[in-house]
Amino acid sequence: MTPSHIAPRTTRPVVLITGASRGIGRAVAADLGPDHHLILAGRDERALDALAAELPSAETFVAELTDHAATAAAVAALDLGEGLSGVVHSAGILVTGSVEELDTADWERNFAVNVTAVSELTRVLLPALRAARGTVVAVNSGAGYNSKGKRSAYSASKFALRAWTDALRQEELPHGVRVSSVHPGRVDTDMQHELRAAESGDYESEKYLRPETVAAAISYVLRAPEEAVIATIDIRPRAIG
Ligand SMILES: NC(=O)c1ccc[n+]([C@@H]2O[C@H](COP(=O)([O-])OP(=O)(O)OC[C@H]3O[C@@H](n4cnc5c(N)ncnc54)[C@H](OP(=O)(O)O)[C@@H]3O)[C@@H](O)[C@H]2O)c1
């Protein structure tokens, strides 16, 4: 039986959002919710169920994204008959520490979530994205352009993610899939709390971007007119740049 919060999706563009349980991904869901059918991806089933219940047309996609077999099985179970209008890759992790401090496990989990999982999920979604001439949005970071001490692993993964989006954009040109890289500065989310703790700095939420502001930029990318691709967006908090 179709749960009451799932409206017939054929009338709405379908977008899959990773990291939908929290932070930027959750804000993207709130922004797109009124006129999209959303596939809310994450690991926290209760949080996703609660969010889906608040939205007019949504379903949940519970997956640990580094488990590629489980993720592919979950994609195969989706009904993407009309194609997929977009995927927003917001799931990500922050690994901090000096090169001296980071071990191989740190490097591997950082790249597994921030790069490999993004590519693998996109790969299994490509047929549906091509069918709908969809849009891939990678939530990158200012760290995808600049690296700092104790940020080598995170920045390396975001540089790699930027390289991945550039390559995919070119590869998918003949298939009509457009690819965007969105680079926020500091955003007021759990990840920013983690970062400020690692930096031993005060948490000054009023100086950071709101997740809703980044979500609006992502929504703009997804809603760009058919003939355009917004290849990159660099969005920074006015107070601190
Ligand atoms: N916050 C910032 O200042 C900032 C700035 C620039 C770029 N970004 C980027 O923006 C994106 C979103 O960040 P955020 O601040 O919204 O982060 P967040 O609040 O920490 O949320 C991270 C999200 O990623 C999900 N996730 C992490 N590992 C996962 C895995 N292995 N499998 C499935 N889901 C996983 C989490 O799911 P669970 O709830 O299950 O843990 C959560 O939904 C990230 O790519 C981040 O690098 C953030």
The ligand as an ORCA input file, in Angstrom:
! r2SCAN-3c Opt
* xyz 0 1
  N      28.881     22.590      7.252
  C      29.770     23.272      6.533
  O      30.313     24.294      6.985
  C      30.112     22.836      5.131
  C      30.847     23.726      4.342
  C      31.191     23.360      3.048
  C      30.792     22.125      2.567
  N      30.083     21.269      3.356
  C      29.700     19.974      2.771
  O      28.301     19.923      2.732
  C      27.857     18.564      2.815
  C      26.808     18.460      3.915
  O      27.424     18.872      5.116
  P      26.585     19.199      6.438
  O      27.254     20.349      7.073
  O      25.137     19.228      6.131
  O      26.962     17.901      7.284
  P      26.247     17.199      8.539
  O      25.278     18.108      9.176
  O      27.377     16.625      9.331
  O      25.439     16.004      7.830
  C      26.144     15.023      7.145
  C      25.167     14.123      6.431
  O      25.903     13.121      5.717
  C      25.370     11.846      6.053
  N      26.399     10.816      5.971
  C      27.658     10.884      6.460
  N      28.289      9.726      6.236
  C      27.417      8.913      5.578
  C      27.486      7.591      5.076
  N      28.587      6.847      5.216
  N      26.395      7.052      4.471
  C      25.263      7.788      4.352
  N      25.136      9.060      4.798
  C      26.201      9.597      5.412
  C      24.858     12.007      7.465
  O      23.944     10.990      7.752
  P      23.702     10.490      9.286
  O      22.665     11.418      9.867
  O      23.234      9.085      9.116
  O      25.039     10.577      9.998
  C      24.235     13.404      7.393
  O      22.952     13.355      6.821
  C      29.118     17.726      3.076
  O      29.536     17.141      1.869
  C      30.135     18.765      3.539
  O      31.460     18.364      3.233
  C      29.720     21.608      4.617
*
